[in-house]
């Protein structure tokens, strides 16, 4: 996995790990908003559906909504206004499903086709209601200063 540099993403990964409690994946219910207030504006929750594999935002990060110019809560990843960003998001989410593990990436110029900040780190973490089937992803993006 890419070596995470952002302290908030390192903390989120450690929080995810600590909530596994012997399971392959933690549940969404293992986290409260108070637990995650250090990253809330940068955090999205993504529902995962299968056959075919698809992703939709249950909750879209407010800072990300501002940066891309569109609120994506309750929308499919396919509806992201930037085709490049949509493709990268789907690839990243699919990688987490296939590896069955957290995946972090450095994103340089992700939003090049829209006038928004770029150069960020992205961490996507799998969640599971039953501890086995990944039914949700926790995605966080943190921009460089």
N, C-alpha and C positions, 0 to 999 in steps of 0.2 A: 504494500500500500504506500502511496505517496506520504512522505514525512510531513505531517501537519506542523505548521509554524504558528498559527493563530492560537493564542492562549484560550480563547472561548471555545474553539473547536476541540482542543485537547481536553478541556474540562467536560464538554458534551460527550466525547467518546468515553472518558472515564466514568461519567454518570451512567451512560448506557451499559457499560460493562458491569458496574456495581449492581445494577437492577436485574441482571439475568437470573440471579438466584438459582444456579444450577441448570437453568434451561438454555436451549440454544439461542433464544431471543427473548428480550423483555416484552411486556405488553404495553400498550399505550397507557393503560390504567396505572402502570407503575410510576408514571410521571405526573406531577401536578404543575400548573402554571407557575406556582411559587418556586418550585424546584428549578425551573428553567428561566426565571426572569432575567438572568444575565445574557440570554440569547434570544428572547422572545421575538423581537422585531425582525430577526434574521431567520426565523424558524418556520418551516412549512410542514404540514402533515399531508401525506399523499396516500390515497386509497389505491390498493392494487387489486385488479380484477384479472381473471385468467380465462383462457380459451375464447378469444385471443388475449394475450397479455396487453393490458392497457393501464394507464395511470390517470388519476384525477385528483385535484387539490381539494382536500377536506378543509384545509386552512392554509391560506397563502401568506407568506411573510410580508408584513406591512412595508418594510424597507425595500424588499424586492418589488412589491407592487408599485411603489413610488419610482423605483429606478427603471422599471420597464414601461411604466405609464399605463398599466392595466391591472385591475384587481382580478385575480384568478381563482379566488375561493369558489368552490363548487363548479369548477370548469375543468375540462380535460386539458392535459398537457399539450395536446394538439392545437389548442386555442391560443397558445402563447404567441404574441404578435410578431416576434422575431423567429423566422424559420430556423435560423442557426441555433438560437437558444433552445427552441423546442427539440431539435435533433439531439443536442448535447444533453439536455435533461433526460430524454428517453433513453439515450445510450447509458448514461450514468445510472439511472434507476434499474435498467435491465441488467447491468453489470452486478449490482447489489443482489438482485434476484438470482442470477446465475451462480455467483460466488457464495451466496448465503452468508455474507459477511459485510461489515461496514467498508465503504470505499470512499476515499478522499482524492480530490484532484485539484490541481492548480488551474485556474481558468484565466487565461490572458485574452483580453479583447472579446469576451463572450458576446457582448452586446454591441458589437461593431456596427450592426445595421440599424441601430437606434441610438439616439443621443443620450446615453446613460453611462454611469460609472462602470468600469471593467477592472480587470486585474484583481481577482478574488480567489479565495479558497472555498471549496465546496466539500461538505461531508454529508454522506447519506447513510443512514442507519436502518437496518431492518427491524420491524416490530411484528409480533404475532400474538393473536388472541389466545391461541392454544399452545404456544411455545414451539410450534413446528412449521405451520404454514405461514409464510410471510404475507400478511394482509394489509400492512401499512408500512410506509417509510417515513422517517423523520429526516428532513433535509434542511441543512443550514448553510448559508453563504455569508462569508465575512469578507468585506472589501479592504484593500490595502489603505493605509492612511495616506 
